Amino acid sequence: MTEFQKPPPLKISCTSTDCSNNLHCFKVHRKMAAEDHGKCRQCGADLVGWSRVHLRNIGDAAHTFAALKHELIRHHFFHKGIDEGAVAHARCKGRINLHLAVRSRLEKCLAPAEPPRDGRQTPLQGNAIFYAQHATACCCRKCLEYWHNIPQGRKLTVGGGSIVVDFEDFAPKFTHPGAASAASVTARACPAQCACISVCSPARNPFKAKHADNGNSGAR
């Protein structure tokens, strides 16, 4: 058996752009005029219907995923194959423990009002969960705010509150051949009308409405 070789670092960041290929960055910077917020910070492209995306409408999941893919870093993680280390980690954890790991990660790195190292807490590789978080802009509170309209500085709770963890099947968009699991992380509106984050598989219903406290959800 060949020895596992750690892949080289990815040359991509949340502000990367490739505007000539319609891959942008919509993250606001301090010098942007208010009327330009929501447009590409590099070329000014205005491609996302933010008022619609920010509704987190369960029935409008396809539109939200399509909008996310206009941003280079989201597009990258929607289409990139999962690295060997992440596959090995998933196989070692198994489906149930990987689900539990998602809850643990969200509680530690996304739920606090001021998460440690916010903006840098989600690595770019090494775990299928990381791929899912980056693809769906649930990697840090800044991305969660501008993509899903969930304000920074507010503590979120996992299960029955602000963060809902829900699993169904494996997500094809995040599944490397042989990988045990790769769930997607998506922001949505829950039945209780609160601002929620749902960790689920888009294979059946990306924004399936189901509270974690109903006994049918898993995590981490």
C-alpha positions, 0 to 999 in steps of 0.5 A, a space after each residue: 500500500 502506498 503511503 498517504 501523501 498530504 496534498 499541497 495547500 489550495 491556492 484559493 481564498 474567500 476573496 478569490 475571483 475569476 470574473 472572466 469565467 463568471 466566478 465572483 466574490 460578493 463579500 463586502 469590503 470597507 471601501 465599497 459604496 453602500 449601493 455596491 454591496 452584494 455585487 462582485 467586489 472585483 468587477 461589480 457583477 450583480 448576479 444574486 437576488 439577495 432579498 430572495 436568498 435571504 428569505 431562506 425559503 425551504 421550497 427555493 433551495 435550487 435557487 439558493 444553490 445556483 446563487 452560491 455557485 456564482 461565487 468562486 469559492 462556493 463553486 470550487 467546493 461544490 465541484 471539487 473531489 474530496 481529498 484522500 485525507 477527508 475520505 480516510 477520516 470519513 471511513 474511520 468515523 463511519 456515518 453515525 460518528 461523522 454526523 455527530 461530529 457535525 454537531 460538535 463542530 457547529 457548536 464549537 466553531 459557528 454557534 458562539 456569538 464570537 467564535 475563536 479565529 472567526 473567518 479562519 476556523 474552517 480549513 479548506 481540506 482534510 474533512 468532508 464537513 469542511 467542504 460542505 461548510 465552504 460550499 454553502 457559506 456556513 464556514 464562518 459568521 461573516 459568510 453566514 451573515 452576508 449569504 444567509 442574513 444571520 447576524 454576527 454577534 448573536 449566539 446560536 444554539 444547535 437543535 431546537 433553536 437557531 441551528 438545526 442539524 438534519 441528515 437524510 442520505 449522502 450528498 452526491 455533490 460532496 461524495 468522493 468515490 468510496 467516501 463514507 459521507 459528506 453532508 452539506 450545510 445549508 441555511 434555511 427557515 425552519 417551521 418555527 420561523 426562526 433563523 436556522 442552519 440545517 446540516 442535511 443532504 441535498 440528494 432528497 431535499 436540501 432544505 428539509 424542515 425538521 427540528 433536531 429536537 424531534 428525535 430524528 436528527 443526528 450530527 457531528 
